[in-house]
Amino acid sequence: MSTTKHYDYIIVGAGLFGATFAHLATKKRKKCLVIDKRDHTGGNIYCENIEGINVHKYGAHIFHTSDKEVWDFVNSIVPFNRYTNCPVAQAPNGCLYNLPFNMNTFYQMWGVKTPEEARQKLDEQRQEAIAKMKAEGISEPLNLEDQALALIGKDIYEQLIKGYTEKQWGRPCSELPAFIIRRLPVRMVFDNNYFNDSYQGIPIGGYNKLIEGLLEGSDVMLGVDFFDDREKWMGMADKVVFTGKIDEFYGYRFGKLEYRTVRFETERLDNPNYQGNAVVNYTSADVPFTRIIEHKHFETFGNAVYENPKTVISREYSTEWEDGMEPFYPVNDARNQTIYEQYRALAEHEKNIIFGGRLAEYKYYDMAPIIAKVFELFR
C-alpha cells in the first residue's frame, strides 16, 4: 500500500469507539481506514458463534442507557432485544441471592418481608459496624471493608461482597481503597433489574451486527499492528484516531500503566439450560472463578432456550495483568493516575491525533458513554 495520503482519518482500533467514529465520519463524507491488530472487528464486544449461540468472547456486555439519542442511534444500526440484566449470586453459605441488593435479597438473607423490616435490619448491622470503627478510633472508613460494613452490614458483606471483590482485585478488602464501593445500590423494592437506565438490551443477532453496520463504508484492515510501522500509518491520513494504550503510544516513557485482566474458560454443554440465567456470580473465596456466563440467555427467553439442545458457558477468572495479556480494567490508584496524567498532558498538545476509549483514556467505560463521547467530538 502506498504511503501517499489516501484518507481523512486512520483509525487505530476497530472497537466501539473506533467504529462509531468511522460511522459518523463516513456520514460526513470523510474517508476512513480502520486498522486493528486482532483478526476481528468489535474489540471486546466481539461475539463468536458457537452451536448457534452468540458467545461474548471477552465477557458479558449488556447495553444500557438513559440517553435516548444514543439508544435511537444504535437501534438505527440494528434493532435491540428486550434483555434485562438480573444477575444471581451463589454465596459461601450455598444459598442463591438476587442482585442488586433489593427486597428479594433481604428476604432471602433475613426473611424480612417489608421495607421497614429490611431497613431496621440494615440499620442494626450498619450501627454495629460504625460503633466498632469508633471504638478503634476510626472516624471515616479507611478501606473497602470498613466502607462496605458501614453501608450494608456484616451479613451481606461476608456473603455477597468480600470473596467476590477479593477475587476480582486480587487483594484483601482491607487493602483496597474505600472509594471503590462508596455507592452501593440498595433498593427497598422487589426489583431485580440491575440497571436504573431507561433502555437496555442486546443487538438482535449479536454485537457483530452493530459493528458491521458502524463500519459500513470504511476500509478495514485486520491483523495489522500500528506500532510495526507507525510512521507509514500516520503518513496516510490527515488525522489519526488512536484507541490503543496511551502509554504504548508514547513508548512507555513515564512507565507502564497497570490493569486487571480476565481469563475465560468457555465450554460447550449437551444441556439446553445449564443455570437458568445469563449471569451467576460466585462470591465464595473458595470458588476460583468470579462468575459463570450462560450466553444463550442474552438472546433467547423463556422456554425458547430448549429449542437449542446445547448451551455454552464461560467461567471468568480475574487475574493480574502482564505483558501479552488483554488489558481489561484500569487500576486507577494514585500511582497509575499520576503516570496517566503525564501521558494525558502530552496527548493534549497533539494537533492531528485524537485519543479515545478505555485504553487511550485509561478509564473504564460502559458502551453507551463511549458512543456519547464520540457524538461530543463531532459536535
C-alpha positions, -999 to +999 in steps of 0.1 A: +000+000+000+013+034-009+022+059+019+006+087-001-023+103+019-054+085+009-076+090+039-090+118+061-087+095+091-066+065+101-085+049+130-064+026+152-087+000+168-119-014+154-137-014+188-168+005+196-151+039+198-133+035+165-163+020+147-186+048+159-161+074+149-157+058+115-195+058+110-200+094+119-170+105+098-182+085+068-216+102+071-198+135+067-182+121+035-148+116+051-127+087+040-116+063+068-092+034+072-097+013+103-069-010+113-068-035+142-041-059+153-068-086+161-082-108+134-117-095+140-135-062+144-155-052+175-128-051+201-140-065+234-177-067+223-169-092+196-191-123+196-181-158+184-209-180+171-207-215+188-235-240+185-257-213+170-252-191+201-235-157+201-208-161+227-194-128+242-158-138+237-144-111+261-170-112+288-207-102+291-217-069+275-251-055+282-260-022+265-279+002+288-285+039+288-310+066+296-297+087+267-325+084+241-302+098+213-277+070+219-304+044+221-321+055+189-287+057+172-277+021+180-312+008+171-309+026+138-280+003+130-295-029+143-327-035+165-320-044+201-339-071+221-356-068+255-329-084+276-329-072+312-299-078+334-309-097+366-278-114+380-279-140+407-252-147+433-243-180+448-229-173+483-205-191+506-235-204+526-247-222+495-278-200+490-287-180+459-294-143+462-308-117+438-287-088+428-285-058+431-294-056+468-331-053+470-361-066+489-357-100+473-321-101+486-331-090+521-359-116+522-335-143+511-309-132+537-331-125+567-367-135+559-379-098+562-410-091+541-415-053+543-392-024+536-395-012+572-383-046+585-354-046+560-344-010+569-344-020+606-321-049+600-298-029+578-296-001+603-289-025+631-259-040+612-246-006+600-246+008+635-227-023+648-200-016+621-198+021+628-197+016+666-168-009+661-149+016+640-154+044+666-142+021+693-110+016+673-106+054+669-116+054+632-139+083+622-140+076+584-138+042+566-101+036+558-106+009+532-132-010+512-140-034+541-148-006+565-168+012+539-189-018+529-197-027+565-208+008+572-230+008+541-246-026+541-236-045+573-218-077+581-241-104+567-243-091+531-207-080+532-195-115+541-219-134+519-220-113+488-192-088+487-160-099+504-150-130+485-161-117+451-143-084+455-111-100+467-111-124+437-118-095+413-090-073+426-065-099+439-062-081+472-078-083+506-107-058+510-089-043+539-061-032+515-085-018+488-095+019+488-129+028+502-140+047+471-143+015+450-176+007+469-187+041+481-220+040+463-236+006+468-271+003+452-296-006+479-333-008+468-362-011+492-384-026+464-387-061+449-368-053+417-341-074+403-333-052+373-296-044+378-296-011+359-317+020+366-315+031+329-345+037+307-332+014+280-313-019+279-308-048+256-286-068+233-284-063+195-306-089+178-281-113+161-252-102+184-228-073+187-211-081+154-242-069+136-238-035+153-201-032+145-206-043+109-232-016+105-210+011+120-180+002+098-200+001+066-184+025+041-150+024+058-119+005+047-109-021+073-076-040+077-072-067+103-041-084+117-022-051+114-002-037+143+000+001+142+034+000+160+051-022+134+052+008+111+036+037+128+052+064+105+036+047+075+001+047+090+004+082+104+015+094+070-015+080+052-041+104+067-046+140+078-056+128+113-052+097+134-078+084+159-059+063+184-079+039+207-050+017+219-029+020+251-018+056+256+014+045+274+024+023+244+018+052+220+044+073+239+069+044+242+062+039+280+084+069+287+068+076+321+063+039+329+037+012+322+001+016+333-014-013+352-046-033+346-066-062+358-074-088+333-098-117+329-092-152+317-122-172+303-128-209+302-156-215+276-173-249+275-200-264+252-225-285+270-250-311+259-276-294+281-302-268+268-303-248+301-273-250+325-281-224+351-313-207+341-298-172+340-272-153+319-251-142+349-244-161+381-218-146+404-198-169+428-190-149+459-171-175+479-133-172+481-132-210+478-145-209+442-117-197+419-138-180+393-159-149+398-189-158+377-204-181+350-220-166+319-245-187+300-246-169+267-278-181+252-299-163+278-288-129+264-308-135+233-332-164+240-360-160+265-384-183+284-388-219+272-374-210+238-340-218+254-349-255+250-352-252+212-314-255+210-304-287+228-269-273+236-256-244+256-223-225+260-209-213+293-179-192+302-162-192+336-144-159+344-112-157+364-099-123+374-061-121+374-032-096+375-023-083+341+011-090+325+025-080+291+009-101+264-025-103+282-056-084+273-058-052+294-094-051+308-098-028+339-075+002+346-061+002+381-070+038+389-049+041+421-027+071+429+004+057+412-013+049+379-032+081+378+000+101+383+015+083+353-016+087+332-018+124+338+017+128+324+006+109+292-026+129+290-006+162+291+014+150+261-018+140+243-034+174+248-007+190+227-012+167+197-028+186+169-036+157+145-042+129+169-074+121+187-072+098+217-104+080+227-117+049+245-109+028+275-072+022+268-064+056+254-081+075+283-071+049+309-107+048+321-134+021+324-163+029+301-197+013+296-207+011+259-233+039+258-209+066+272-184+056+246-209+064+218-219+097+236-182+107+238-178+102+200-210+123+195-195+150+215-163+150+195-183+156+163-203+184+178 
